[in-house]
Amino acid sequence: MDIAGPEILTPSWPEYSLLDSGGRRKLECFGDTVLIRGEPKAWWRADEAADWRQAVAEIKDAGGNWRLRGKAAPERQWVLSYGNVRLEARLTNGSKHVGIFPEQEPHWQWLEERLRRRWRPRVLNLFGYTGAASLVAAGAGAEVTHVDASKPALSWARHNQALSGLEDAPIRWLLDDAFKFVAREIRRGRRYDGILLDPPSFGRGPKGEIWKVENQIGTLIENLAELLNPEGLLILTLYNLEASSLMLSNLLQEHLQGGTLQFGELALREASKDRFLPLSLYARWEGANAND
Ligand SMILES: C[S@@+](CC[C@H](N)C(=O)[O-])C[C@H]1O[C@@H](n2cnc3c(N)ncnc32)[C@H](O)[C@@H]1O
């Protein structure tokens, strides 16, 4: 296996920029909408020259409730474009997330480029949330199986599908527990050409099934290696975790043979200075001959 890492990947997506970070907060711009959100990883001081007053909304408490600021109240939802994919951002009280994780963009690019070279690849997106990667894959010609335990996330993902004009694309949106679903897919003898997973450190399936990354990730990767074509692709991302990307790399090396493995961190680069905000760890693998 060829191994490269650790490498830091940052998005280059005109619809998103990190304007500044510091004091455990970040100032960021989604489309034209400037927001302030808490960011436990921003241990340093904010840049004195940065204008934090331009934000039109800010998370005001630990419950994830938003305070709208500025003269004109901002829209509570708006749409961002990634190629032909449209993703709705939303300010929802009770959630500090807006429905899009821009640090994932290097993975969207990597995936899209590789899927386009294949004929009708089959992609599995576990813990798929509002569907960004699923829609990128569908737009690149893949048949997609998207699994998530949250009904609201799935209906948001379907809404993004309609916004993207991909209503007729072959996407299965499944409300299921990722771990149990994978075990069933093995029994059914299914195979995938691409697998993505971005599990939380702790989560629950739709029937209350408990997901704890440190207890289950090893078995899940072992099972996914059975579902994956030897010439396939696998992208593993983890966030909110005291871990190292070396741990992810070691797991993939344990269960996958040959091919190319890359690992490291997903980070956001501040628009005005060379400062990187680390957000996730990743390891991604591509089987040998995947490009033939
Ligand atoms: C933060 S999101 C992943 C973000 C996504 N990769 C993206 O870039 O948009 C984590 C998702 O895992 C889902 N989840 C949590 N526990 C789960 C489980 N046991 N089975 C399936 N999905 C689960 C949550 O509903 C949530 O949508």
Ligand as a Chemical Component Dictionary entry (heavy atoms), coordinates in Angstrom:
data_LIG
# 
_chem_comp.id                   LIG 
_chem_comp.type                 NON-POLYMER 
_chem_comp.pdbx_formal_charge   0 
_chem_comp.three_letter_code    LIG 
# 
loop_
_chem_comp_atom.comp_id 
_chem_comp_atom.atom_id 
_chem_comp_atom.alt_atom_id 
_chem_comp_atom.type_symbol 
_chem_comp_atom.charge 
_chem_comp_atom.model_Cartn_x 
_chem_comp_atom.model_Cartn_y 
_chem_comp_atom.model_Cartn_z 
_chem_comp_atom.pdbx_ordinal 
LIG C1  C1  C 0  -22.442 15.670 11.389 1  
LIG S1  S1  S 1  -23.330 14.586 10.465 2  
LIG C2  C2  C 0  -22.242 14.125 9.162  3  
LIG C3  C3  C 0  -21.969 15.281 8.183  4  
LIG C4  C4  C 0  -21.934 14.904 6.700  5  
LIG N1  N1  N 0  -20.830 14.023 6.407  6  
LIG C5  C5  C 0  -21.809 16.154 5.791  7  
LIG O1  O1  O 0  -20.699 16.515 5.392  8  
LIG O2  O2  O -1 -22.832 16.791 5.522  9  
LIG C6  C6  C 0  -23.565 13.166 11.481 10 
LIG C7  C7  C 0  -24.876 12.463 11.130 11 
LIG O3  O3  O 0  -24.869 11.161 11.728 12 
LIG C8  C8  C 0  -26.233 10.806 11.977 13 
LIG N2  N2  N 0  -26.216 9.671  12.914 14 
LIG C9  C9  C 0  -25.911 9.663  14.242 15 
LIG N3  N3  N 0  -25.980 8.395  14.742 16 
LIG C10 C10 C 0  -26.338 7.577  13.697 17 
LIG C11 C11 C 0  -26.553 6.182  13.554 18 
LIG N4  N4  N 0  -26.446 5.355  14.604 19 
LIG N5  N5  N 0  -26.866 5.689  12.331 20 
LIG C12 C12 C 0  -26.998 6.525  11.260 21 
LIG N6  N6  N 0  -26.793 7.878  11.330 22 
LIG C13 C13 C 0  -26.481 8.393  12.526 23 
LIG C14 C14 C 0  -26.851 12.090 12.487 24 
LIG O4  O4  O 0  -28.261 12.068 12.311 25 
LIG C15 C15 C 0  -26.144 13.152 11.606 26 
LIG O5  O5  O 0  -26.945 13.491 10.490 27 
# 
loop_
_chem_comp_bond.comp_id 
_chem_comp_bond.atom_id_1 
_chem_comp_bond.atom_id_2 
_chem_comp_bond.value_order 
_chem_comp_bond.pdbx_ordinal 
LIG C1  S1  SING 1  
LIG S1  C2  SING 2  
LIG S1  C6  SING 3  
LIG C2  C3  SING 4  
LIG C3  C4  SING 5  
LIG C4  N1  SING 6  
LIG C4  C5  SING 7  
LIG C5  O1  DOUB 8  
LIG C5  O2  SING 9  
LIG C6  C7  SING 10 
LIG C7  O3  SING 11 
LIG C7  C15 SING 12 
LIG O3  C8  SING 13 
LIG C8  N2  SING 14 
LIG C8  C14 SING 15 
LIG N2  C9  SING 16 
LIG N2  C13 SING 17 
LIG C9  N3  DOUB 18 
LIG N3  C10 SING 19 
LIG C10 C11 SING 20 
LIG C10 C13 DOUB 21 
LIG C11 N4  SING 22 
LIG C11 N5  DOUB 23 
LIG N5  C12 SING 24 
LIG C12 N6  DOUB 25 
LIG N6  C13 SING 26 
LIG C14 O4  SING 27 
LIG C14 C15 SING 28 
LIG C15 O5  SING 29 
# 
